[in-house]
Amino acid sequence: MDERYDVVYEHKGLSICTLRVATPSKGDSLNYFIDYIDFQGEEFIDVVAAVDEIDKFDETHGLAKRFSK
């Protein structure tokens, strides 16, 4: 992610981000993103949905554990 995004929450070491400034009329998304290659292109309606997806990913792939602090 670039400097247009802010991390709003971290779960199992993965950052959940959203745009710092979003203008929907210009096509900006108000959704949340997980800053990890396996989630590239996916958007989540809220932080809870992103956390749930990270949990599912961790159960099936076990990769999120690598990032736990």
C-alpha positions, 0 to 999 in steps of 0.5 A: 500500500502507498501513502494514500492509505492508513492502517486502521487495525492489525490482526495476526500481524496483517494490516487492515487499511483504508484510504486517508481521504476518499472521494466516492464521486472520483471513484474512491472506495470507502471499503477496507483492504488487507495489506498482503499479497494474497488479498490483493484486489479484495475489498471489505465492507468493514474491519470485522469482515476483514478480520474474519477473512484473515481468520479464515486464511489463517485456518486454511494456510497458516501463514498469518501466524508468521506475522504475529507479534 
